[in-house]
Every structure is written in C-alpha cells, then in structure tokens.
Amino acid sequence: SLSQCIGLTGDLSQDQTRGEMAKQATACLIERAGMLKEYFSIQIEMTQDPDANPDEEVLTLTGLPILLDGHSPSPHSLPLFLLRLATEVDWSEERPCFEGICTELARYYAEIPLSETNEQGGEEGKGEETNLELISDSEKKFVQHTLFPALRYLLVVPKEFASDGSFCKLALLSKLYKVFERC
C-alpha cells in the first residue's frame, strides 16, 4: 500500500513518527487522486488488501505516466517520490501546484542510480580499487539510442536559452556539407 511504501523513506528514528507521516502523506494523495489522474496520469486507487481484513481498503498506486517510451524510473525511488509529491508540492494554488508536480515527476524520472564496481588491481599490494561510474553500459546505450534521439525530435528550446548561454549551437548539418564540398 502507499502508506507502507511512504513509511519506508526518511531518516526518522521512531516508527510512530514515520507511521504518522505516512498516514498524512497518504491522506494528502487520496484528496488529490482525481486531479493527479486527470492531469498527470498518476493513478491512485482504493483496493482490497488480500493479506489484511477483507473489509479494509488500502490506497494503491496503479499507474504512472509514460514520459518516454522505453524508459521506466527506478522502483527504489518510488517511496521518496510519493513522499515528496505529498509534502513538497504547494497544493494551495494552481500554477505552483502544477509546477511542483512536474518538478517531482522530473526528479523521479531523471534519477540515475550510482553503480559501484570493484576492480581488482593487477599488481600485488595494490589491493582493491573502487571505480565509481555514474551509469552502467546498458544505461549508456539507453542514453545514446533512446534519450538523445528523443531529445533531438521532442525538445523545443525557448529562444532566450540561445542568448543566455543555456544552449549553444555547435554545428549545422547544412554548413558541414558546405565545408566538406570545398575539400
């Protein structure tokens, strides 16, 4: 259930405090379930818990938006996403609410897990060397073959980003052809 999932997050030392926070976050998400489903395809529903009392219903996350075909966010980040969705979004006004939900969705979908690989040193006495890589080889392939092509077709950059240095034009394919025609 969402309450159990949210209760897994945080550095709280007392289970009671964690449980209360999970209940409050769950109540917040129950209130906004209709809006989250309609505008963001975040589906939260009341379902029967097969392990508990048959009369007892639990809140269950049944759907998340597909932001990019072929990309699924890390399930390990789900409790933190739900907690932040309930606590970090300003639900009192429309624009800050939508911006907050979009920000939390972006954080959740953009998280790249840090993978640690240990390599044995070839020389004696060198011991173990820790190589911290941001992404694995399969994730590099995903970025190269899925993410970059999607950015190429779907990203619409505001014009002011060109002047403020956020984005810069490296080369135009048509100008590159002209350069190679001279050779």
Secondary structure as GFF3:
##gff-version 3
##sequence-region A 1 183
A	DSSP	alpha_helix	2	6	.	.	.	ID=ss1
A	DSSP	alpha_helix	15	31	.	.	.	ID=ss2
A	DSSP	alpha_helix	33	40	.	.	.	ID=ss3
A	DSSP	beta_strand	43	48	.	.	.	ID=ss4
A	DSSP	beta_strand	57	63	.	.	.	ID=ss5
A	DSSP	three_ten_helix	75	77	.	.	.	ID=ss6
A	DSSP	alpha_helix	78	87	.	.	.	ID=ss7
A	DSSP	alpha_helix	94	110	.	.	.	ID=ss8
A	DSSP	beta_strand	115	120	.	.	.	ID=ss9
A	DSSP	beta_strand	128	133	.	.	.	ID=ss10
A	DSSP	alpha_helix	137	142	.	.	.	ID=ss11
A	DSSP	pi_helix	143	147	.	.	.	ID=ss12
A	DSSP	alpha_helix	148	154	.	.	.	ID=ss13
A	DSSP	alpha_helix	159	164	.	.	.	ID=ss14
A	DSSP	alpha_helix	173	182	.	.	.	ID=ss15
###
